[in-house]
Amino acid sequence: MNTKLEPMAIMMCAKKIAAMAGDARKALDVLRRATEIAGRDRSEKVKISHVNEVLNQTYTDRSGAELPFHQQLAIIAFIKLAKEVGVIYKKYKIFKNN
């Protein structure tokens, strides 16, 4: 069998996606996009470097605008709560020292 995907690239993709998303469709999408990159680079096989490039573009460049609305609200709530807890703790320390 003459495969265009290096076996180690498939394994790495499967492990990373299983750890991050656990969805086989996402793994197939990563491999599809890695195939496109390999074609652009005129590589005969999809290598680990191609899969890494897709994973880095997909999973490390996440800004708040890309998150679903409810996740954005949750993050904002946690930030606000952390600030309020910090203020309460400072007041407590002042009160405790007096």
HUVENNOR-V771477 format. One record per residue. N is the residue number from 0. RES is the residue in one letter. SS is DSSP state (2 for helix, 1 for strand, 0 for the rest). PHI is phi in radians with two decimals (NA if undefined). D_FIRST is the distance of its C-alpha to the first C-alpha in Angstrom with 2 decimals. Layout:
# HUVENNOR-V771477
{{N/RES/SS/PHI/D_FIRST} {N/RES/SS/PHI/D_FIRST}}
This chain:
# HUVENNOR-V771477
{{0/M/0/NA/0.00} {1/N/0/-1.80/3.80} {2/T/0/-1.64/6.10} {3/K/0/-1.66/9.75} {4/L/1/-2.00/11.24} {5/E/0/-1.19/12.19} {6/P/2/-0.98/12.20} {7/M/2/-1.18/15.93} {8/A/2/-1.17/16.64} {9/I/2/-1.13/15.46} {10/M/2/-1.08/17.55} {11/M/2/-1.11/20.47} {12/C/2/-1.06/20.53} {13/A/2/-1.06/20.54} {14/K/2/-1.16/23.30} {15/K/2/-1.14/25.39} {16/I/2/-1.19/25.36} {17/A/2/-1.06/26.09} {18/A/2/-1.27/29.01} {19/M/2/-1.60/30.34} {20/A/0/-2.16/29.78} {21/G/0/1.22/27.95} {22/D/0/-2.11/26.51} {23/A/2/-1.09/22.86} {24/R/2/-1.10/23.70} {25/K/2/-1.17/24.80} {26/A/2/-1.10/21.60} {27/L/2/-1.12/19.65} {28/D/2/-1.15/22.36} {29/V/2/-1.07/22.10} {30/L/2/-1.15/18.37} {31/R/2/-1.08/19.23} {32/R/2/-1.17/22.08} {33/A/2/-1.14/20.17} {34/T/2/-1.11/17.79} {35/E/2/-1.10/21.06} {36/I/2/-1.15/22.40} {37/A/2/-1.08/19.43} {38/G/2/-1.13/19.95} {39/R/2/-1.10/23.63} {40/D/0/-1.45/23.12} {41/R/0/1.01/20.91} {42/S/0/-1.56/18.26} {43/E/0/-1.35/14.75} {44/K/0/-2.32/13.49} {45/V/1/-1.42/15.36} {46/K/0/-1.88/17.20} {47/I/2/-1.00/19.67} {48/S/2/-1.09/22.46} {49/H/2/-1.21/21.39} {50/V/2/-1.13/21.27} {51/N/2/-1.04/24.59} {52/E/2/-1.06/26.15} {53/V/2/-1.13/25.54} {54/L/2/-1.09/26.79} {55/N/2/-1.14/29.81} {56/Q/2/-1.19/30.68} {57/T/2/-1.47/30.35} {58/Y/2/-1.91/31.81} {59/T/0/-1.87/34.22} {60/D/0/-1.86/36.09} {61/R/0/-1.95/37.86} {62/S/0/-1.70/41.41} {63/G/2/-1.07/43.81} {64/A/2/-1.16/43.57} {65/E/2/-1.48/39.97} {66/L/0/-1.38/40.99} {67/P/0/-1.06/42.11} {68/F/2/-0.97/45.89} {69/H/2/-1.15/46.55} {70/Q/2/-1.19/44.69} {71/Q/2/-1.08/46.76} {72/L/2/-1.09/49.90} {73/A/2/-1.10/49.00} {74/I/2/-1.12/48.47} {75/I/2/-1.06/51.77} {76/A/2/-1.11/53.54} {77/F/2/-1.14/52.29} {78/I/2/-1.12/53.41} {79/K/2/-1.09/56.79} {80/L/2/-1.09/57.18} {81/A/2/-1.09/56.38} {82/K/2/-1.13/59.05} {83/E/2/-1.16/61.60} {84/V/2/-1.11/60.95} {85/G/2/-1.07/61.48} {86/V/2/-1.13/64.80} {87/I/2/-1.09/65.92} {88/Y/2/-1.11/65.08} {89/K/2/-1.08/67.11} {90/K/2/-1.12/70.06} {91/Y/2/-1.09/69.81} {92/K/2/-1.08/69.93} {93/I/2/-1.12/73.00} {94/F/2/-1.09/74.67} {95/K/2/-1.15/73.87} {96/N/2/-1.35/75.37} {97/N/0/-1.52/78.59}}
